[in-house]
Amino acid sequence: MNELIRQITLDDKKKNTEKKYMRGAEPFFDYKNPEIGILLLHGFTASPYQFRYLRELLANKNLTVYAPIIAGHGTHPEDLKNTTIDDWIQSTEDAYSLLKNKVKKIVIIGNSFGGNLAFQLAIKNDSALKGIISLGTPVYLRWQKLIYLRLYSYYWLKKYYKKRGENYASNLMDDLSVEVSYPVIPIDSLKKFLKFIKYFTLPGLKHITTPALIIQASKDPVVHSKSVQHLHEHLSCQFKKICWLDGKFHSMPDIYKKEEIFQIIYSFIQEVANGNK
């Protein structure tokens, strides 16, 4: 089994880039059993490092866990700039297919934009897919009108959008933040991100019948709260839940929330994987 894990990691790297990963950004595969596998999809500009705590908790429950790298991520912002929406989708489809060859049932957990990619995968309503868990998935962003105004006015003069509070160091291979994510966003990629929501996520929700759990912080500073209601109203699945977590954070909560969110996630996995929903 060690050889299997090694080969999966090597294949994942070859599909993305030959360049060195940022420290901590590497994909991971923890094989525990052939029954249930959890596919972890990280957020926009981020990496599997976001799931470091969840990885341990899920593996301790004897669940197979796989966190691939989304195309263009985990290396250098220029690599993200050179990828397309199709590249992002293809990398998740490849990851899903790989995991499906190793386990019978799959639950996808998408963090932020990883949730959008998870819903895109679910459009096919594959029989192996038993559930989707979205964590802070964007449909509407806070300050969305302002973002569009800037993108299509003076931001066309810029190559990168600098994240607030981030320090753009020259050595991008270092761990630059607690999330191991890019400190800047290529403007072209940000436009593609917004197009993905508009042309893929929004029209695709009505085709999804897979059970879904929608989790969001009550004071998410990035994703507008009306995203949750939109997802709940437009998904076609009969079984769908909303879970609000108290706090001001985006995507995966801080370490002090990890036990709370894990219990919510694990309960949902048990429900859908055992055929109760």
URKA-V323786 format. One record per backbone hydrogen bond with DSSP energy under -0.5 kcal/mol. NH is the residue of the N-H (numbers start at 1). CO is the residue of the C=O. Records with the same first field share a line. If there is no record, write none. Layout:
NH=CO + CO
This chain:
5=1
6=2
7=3
8=4
9=5
10=6
11=7
12=8
13=9
14=10
15=11
16=12 + 13
17=13
22=74
23=173
25=22
28=67
30=65
31=29
32=30
37=105
38=64
39=37 + 107
40=38 + 66
41=39 + 109
42=40
46=43
48=25
50=47
51=48
52=49
55=51
56=52
57=53
58=54
59=55
60=56
61=58
62=59
63=58
64=36
65=30
66=38
67=28
68=66
70=68
73=70
79=76
80=76
81=77
82=78
83=80
88=84
89=85
90=86
91=87
92=88
93=89
94=90
95=91
96=92
97=93
98=94
99=95
100=96
101=97
102=99
103=99
104=34
105=35
106=128
107=37
108=131
109=39
110=108 + 133
111=41 + 109
112=110 + 135
114=111
115=112
116=112
117=113
118=114
119=115
120=116
121=117
122=118
123=119 + 120
124=121
125=122
129=126
130=106 + 128
131=106
132=211
133=108
134=132 + 213
135=110
136=134 + 215
142=222
144=141
147=143
148=144
149=145
150=146
151=147
152=148
153=150
155=150
156=153
157=154
158=155
161=185
162=160
163=183
166=163
168=166
169=167
172=170
174=171
176=174
180=177
182=45
185=161
187=159
190=186
191=187
192=188
193=189
194=190
195=191
196=192
197=193
198=194
199=195
200=196
201=196
202=197
204=200
205=201
207=204
208=205
209=207
212=239
213=132
214=241
215=134 + 213
216=243
218=245
219=247
220=217
224=140
227=224
228=225
229=225
230=226
231=227
232=228
233=229
234=230
235=231
236=205 + 208
240=238
241=212
243=214
245=216
249=247
257=254
258=255
261=257
262=258
263=259
264=260
265=261
266=262
267=263
268=264
269=265
270=266
271=267
272=268
273=269
274=270
275=272
276=271
277=271
